[in-house]
Amino acid sequence: MSGAPDPARAKAPDYADMSGIELFRHVCTATGIPSSGVAEYRLSDGNVARLSFDQDLQSGLRKYMEKSRVPYAVFVAVEPKTGRVLANVSYSSLMPSWEPLASFYAYPMASLFKIVTAAAAFESGKVTAETLLPFRGGPCSESPNRWGKTGKSRDAGMLLCDAMARSVNPAFGRLAADRLGKPLLVATAQHFGFGAYPFGGDFIASGKIPSTSTDGELMRMAAGLDQKVRISPFHVAMLFAAIGNGGVMPAPSFVDAVNDPAGRNLYTLAAAPLTAIISPAVAGELIRSMSGTVSSGTARKAFSGPAGQRFRTGIVVAGKTGSINGDNPRGHYGWFAGVAPAADPKIAFVALVVNGNMLKLKAPQLGREALDIFFRGAR
C-alpha cells in the first residue's frame, strides 16, 4: 500500500457526498497521484482507496518500458463508459523525477490534432469519413505553399479515412483552409477542452492552441505541425474515452472505493458524465476514419507479426499516430492513441514516447503491447 504516511495531517472529507470528479480532484491535489503498481492507496486522511488500475497492465507496461531503456515514455488508459483509469504508467531512463507527473504535463500534440480537424469537418455536416479531400504535395509535406488552392491547382485526392490512416498533412491543411476556417476549428478545439481546465484545476496542464493569422498558419495547425499546440497525455486519453463513449467524456477516476481503516465503506464509484464534446454521430465518424491506421496506415508495422499476420483479427483498433520534435524534454515525440474494440470500446488509451538520437521504442509498439496485455484474457 502506498500514500501519505501520517493520517493526522489532513481532515477527512465527507466521501458520501462527493462526486467522482470531486474525489478525482481531491486525490490529485490533496493526496497525490497514485503510483504505479499498487492496488490500494492510503489517502492523506488515513482512509484507504481501492484503485481502478488494471494491475497486469500497470506492471506489464512498466517492465516493458524499463526493458526498452526508452528516454521518456508514458501510457494512460481509461474505461470509456465509466472514466475508470485503467493505467497511468511512466518511465524515464534519463530523468526519474519526471515520472510522477508525466501524464499531466503538456507536450506538442503533433498529428493527433487531426482528430480535432476531422471533428470540426464532421460537425459542419459537409464532410464524412468517405469524403474525397483535394490536395497537392507529399503526405509528410510541411510546406502549405505547396499544398495547392481550390480552383488554382491540379489536385490529387484521397478519402478522409485514408488520409487519416496515413496522416496526410496536405489533406487536413487544405480541409481547414477550404471548408472549415479558423472560427469553426478553434470552436471545436475549445469543445475538446483546449484553453481551459476541463478537470477542474490546473493540476493537469491546459491544452493550448496558438492564434493563427494566415491561411498557412491555420493549415499547419490543422495538420498537426504547429509545436505550440500542446496537450497532456491524460487529456488525450480522456478525449479518446469520449470518442469511444458516443461523444460524452466521463468523469475520470483513479478510485473505485474508499474504506476507513476498519474496513467500513465510505465511498463507491458511481460513473457519471463530465461533458459532451461532440455528437454521437461525429464520434462514430471519427472511429470510422481512424479504423485504417492499424490495418493499413501509420501503425501498420507495429501491429503485424514477422509473417505479416495482423493483431487479433477479431479486435478492430481505431487509432491515430503523431510525431514531432520537441524540447521539453528534448527529443523526437511519437504518439499513438485509440480505442478498442472499435465497435464497442472497452479501452481508450494513449502512448507517448520521446526518443533521442537512438530509437529505443515507438509509440505504436507501446500501444500494441498494452492491448496485448489488456485483451490477453476474455473480456
Secondary structure, DSSP 8 states (H G I E B T S, - for coil): -EE-S-GGGS----GGG--HHHHHHHIIIII----TT-SEEE-TTS-EEEE---HHHHHHHHHHHHHHT-SEEEEEEE-TTT-BEEEEEEE-SS-GGGGGGGGGS-EE-GGGGHHHHHHHHHHHTS--TT-EEEE-S-TT---GGGS--TTTS--EEEEHHHHHHHT-HHHHHHHIIIII-HHHHHHHHHHTTBTS-TTSSTTS--BB-----SHHHHHHHHHT--TT-EE-HHHHHHHHHHHTTTTEEE--BSEEEEE-TTS-EEEE----EEEE-S-HHHHHHHHHHHTTTTTTSTTTGGGB-TTS-BS-TT---EEEEEEEEEETTEEEEEEEEEEESTTS-SEEEEEEEEE-SS----HHHHHHHHHHHHTSS--
